[in-house]
Amino acid sequence: MAKLSLGSTFSIFHSRHIRPPLAGCHVTKMTVADHHPSLEVVGGARDRFLPSLHTNLRLPYNPFPLIAWNRHVETIFASFFRSIPQVRLRRECLRVKDGGSVALDWISGDHRRLPPDSPVLILLPGLTGGSQDSYVRHMLTKANGKGWRVVVFNSRGCGESPVTTPQFYSASFLGDTYEVVKHVGARYPEANLYAVGWSLGANILVRYLGKESHACPLSGAVSLCNPFNLVIADEDFHKGFNNVYDKALARALCKIFKKHALLFEDMGGEFNIPLAANAKSVRDFDEGLTRVSFGFKSVDDYYSNSSSCDSIKHVKRPLLCIQ
């Protein structure tokens, strides 16, 4: 069941398992004739935003031929065979307040080609993702083709972003997001700012929107495949075929970590560097490194305090969530 929810916030949820708290929200029922039957509209979104989506929401979903009978087949097929659009990028390395660094990848030439008031779209990839990934490249080229200025926010260590301090990024840490949005907004003060996040990037984005609430400088955002509740997401990672994704992400985390292992050589305290360097699961990596780096007493404490399901009720900007 999908939802348009939380006042001025769009939330479309196709997941049956992970849902944001909706206590206190006004529910407005719509007829099937008004929208696609998989949607339920909640709050003020119906009158404020639904008319602009009216045509698209009535179109049927046409899955990819042959392989769409199974979501795992679709995922694996895409990872091996989906095209990666070729685009020239211009990298900007941003040094943040704590001495860390992130990499912002802009489309080369757009600073000359596009007018200064062109809308700006900030892309936040998923865990270990960056501007090299096909899903990011497709969004980047599609938006740019519509006249948007697009920038990929590569978190510390991702997309070959430099790591200059013994700390990566996490679901709990919003400091880099604050600085990136502020930096991009200052560069293009005449433009409206928007953001799209995938998976962990979506979780971080929704937490940022909730923390900023009415003061948020973004004009709107999209959350794609957001885990919302990281405790439940972690439990699901260890069930059935999901173990394949867990191990793949763990390998990607270890690969990033090993490139910068010298920065962590003399870490003491509760850090378990060998566990992080040889993690067999995302949870192992978070136990050995992430939860200690960001001051949590346990992995479950880190997950429960970093979930965007607790933030979404505070979002005051238009937000489209697709699960």
N, C-alpha and C positions, 0 to 999 in steps of 0.2 A: 504494500500500500504506500502510495506517495503522498506527500503533504506539502502544502504551501502554508507556512506557519509563522508564528511569532511576530505579530503586528506587521511592521513594514519589511519583514524578512521573508525571502523565498526559501523554503526548504523542501526539496523533493527527495523522498526516501523510498527506494525500492527494496531496501533490506528489511527482512522480517525480524531480525535479531537485535540490532543495535539502533536505539531510537533516543532522541534527546528528551529531556524532561519537558512536559507540556503543561504542567500544573499552572493554573491561573490564566491560560490562554483562552480566548474566545474562539469557539469553533463555528464556522459557517459552512453548512452543507450545500453542495452544488449538485445539480442534476447531470446525468451523463451527457446530455446535449450540450452542456456548457464547456466541457473539457474532456480530455482523454479519461476513460473509466478507471485507470490506475491511480488517479489523483484524488486526494481529499484536500480541500482548501481550508486553512485555519487562519483566523485573524484578519487583519486589514489588507492582506496581500491580494485578495480577490479584486477589490475595487481599484487599488492603486497600481497593480502591476499585471494582473492577469490579461487585461485586454490586449496588451502588446504581444503576448505569447499565444493568443487565441488560435491562430491558424496552426502553428507548430504542435500545440498540445492535442490537436485532433487527428494528427497523422498517425498511422499505425507504425509499430516498430518492425522493421524488416531485418532479421538477423542475417549474418554473412552465410552464404550458401554452403551446405554440406557439413561444415565444422561447428555450426552453432548449436548442435544437440547437447554439448557439454561445455560448461564454462572453463574447465581446465584445458580442454582441447583448444578453445579459442585463445586463451592466455598464452599457451605454449606456442601455438601456431604464429601468433603475432610477434612473439619474442624472437622467432627465427626468420620470419618471412616478411614482416612489415617493412616497407621502405623507410629510409631515413632521408628526408629532404636535405638537399645540399644548400647551404646558406653561409655567406661570409659573416663572421661575427667579429666585433671589436670588444676586447676585454678591458674592463676597468677594475682594478683591485682596490677595494675600500678597506682601509685600516680603521677598526672600531675602537671604542674607548678603552677596552681592557687589553689592547695590544694585538688582539686577534685580527684575522683578515677574511673577507669574503670576496668572491669574484662576481662581477656583474657583466653579463655578456649582452651587448646591444647589437642589432643588425647594422652592419657596416654601411655607412652612407646615409642613414636615416636622419642624422642630425642636420644634414644639408637638404635632404629631399623633402622632409615633412615639415609643415608649418608648426610653430611653437605651441599652438593650442590643440594639436592632435592629441586624442586621448592616449594615455600611457597605461600599458598593461604589464604588471609585474608577475612573473611566473615562479612559483615555488614548487620544485619537483619533490617526489617522494623520497623515502629513505635511500641514501647513497646515490640518488639520481642527480642529473645535471643537464646542461645544455647539449650534451652529446646524445641523449636518449631520443628515440623516435617519437614517443608521445609528446615530449616537449617541443621537438622540432615541428611536428605537425601543427600544434597549437600556435607556435610562433609564426609560421608561414601563413596560416589561415588568417590570423588576426592582422598581420602586417599587410596582407593582400586587401584588407578592408580599410586600410588607411590608419591603422593603429601603430603607435610606437611601442615596441615590445622589448622588455629586458628580462633575462633569466637571472634569478637570484640563486647562485651556486653557494650553498652553505659550506662551512669550513671543511676542507678536504674533499668535497664533492665536485665533480666536473673539473678535476685538476686544480681546484681552488687552493691557494697556499695555506698551510697551517703554520702559524708563527708563535703559538703558545701551546702548552700542553693541555689543550681542551678542544674537543670537537663541539658539535651542536647537539641539541636534544629536544624532545617534545615539550619540555618544561621551560626552555630558555627563549625569551622573546626579545632579548636585547638587540640582537643583530637585525631582527625584523623592524624594530623601531627605527634603527639607524638607517636601514636601507630605504624605508618609506620616506623618512625625512630627507635623505640625500636626493632621492629621485624627485620628490616634490619641489625641493629647492632648485633643482636643475631646470625643471619645466613648470614654473609657477602659474602659467596661464592654462595649463592642461588639467583635465580631470584624471584622477588616478584610480585604477582598478587593479584587482589581483585575482589570480587563479592558483589554487593549490591542489596537489594530488596527495592522497594517502597521508603520510606524516606531515608533509607540507601543508595539506588541508587542515590537519589538526592544529598546527601552529598558527595558520591563518585565522581560523575561527576563534582560537584563544586570544589572538591579538585584537580581533574585532570586538570581542566581548570585553576585554580589558579597557580598550579605548572608548567603547560605547558611543555616546553622543559626540565625543571629541575626535572620533576617528577621521583622519584626512582622506580616506578612501571613499569614493562615490558609490562603489559597489564591489561585490566579490563573488567568486564561484568556488565551491568546495566539491572536489571529485573524489569518490571512494575514500571518504574520511572514516577512520576507525572509530571515532567519537569516544568510545570507552576502551581505553588501552588494556584494562584488566581482562575484559571479555575477549578483546582481540588477541591477547597473549594466550589465553586458554584455547582459542580456536586455532592458533598457529600449530598446536601440538596434536591436532585431530586429523587422522586420515591423510589425504593427499596434501593437505596444507603444510605438512612437514617439509615437502619439497621446496615451497617458497621460503619457509623459515631458514632452511639450510643454505639456499641460494643467497638470501640477504645477509646471513652470517658470513658467508665467504666474501661477499662484497665489502662488508664492514672490516673484516680482517685484512683484506687487500689494501684498503685505504689506511688502516692503522699501521701496517708494516712499512708503508712509505715514510711514515713520520715517527717511527718507533723511538728514535734517538731522543726526541723531545720528552719522552716518558720514562727514560732510562732510570732515573733516580727517584721515582715517585714512591713515597712511603705510605704510612697510614693504612687505610682499608683497601687501597688499590690492589687488584689482583691482575697484574699486567700479563702474566702467562695465560690466564683464563681468557682475557680479552683478545690477545694475539692469536689464540687458537680456538676461538669460540665456535661451537657447533650449532648454536642457535642465537637468535637476537637477544634472548633473555640472558644467555651466558655473557655476551658482550656488555649488556647493560649492568649486569652484576659486577663484572670485573672492572668496568671503567665509568660508564655513564652516570649511574646513580651516585657514585662516590664524588665524581667531578662536580655534580650539581647539588650536593649536600643532602641526599636522601638516605634514610636509615636502612632501606631495603628496596628491592626492585618493585615489589608491590606498592610500596609507599610512593615511589617515583611514578608508576603507572597511574595510580588512583589520583594523584595530585596534578597530573599533566593531561588529563582527558578533556577534550573540548565539549563533551556533553554537559559539563558544569558551567561552561562559558556562553553557550549559544543563546540562552535566555536573556543575556545582557546585550546581544547584538542589536544595534540600532541603524544599521546600514542595509540596503538591499543585498540579500545573500541567497544565491541559488545553490542548493545542495543536491547533488545527483549521486545516488548509490547504485 
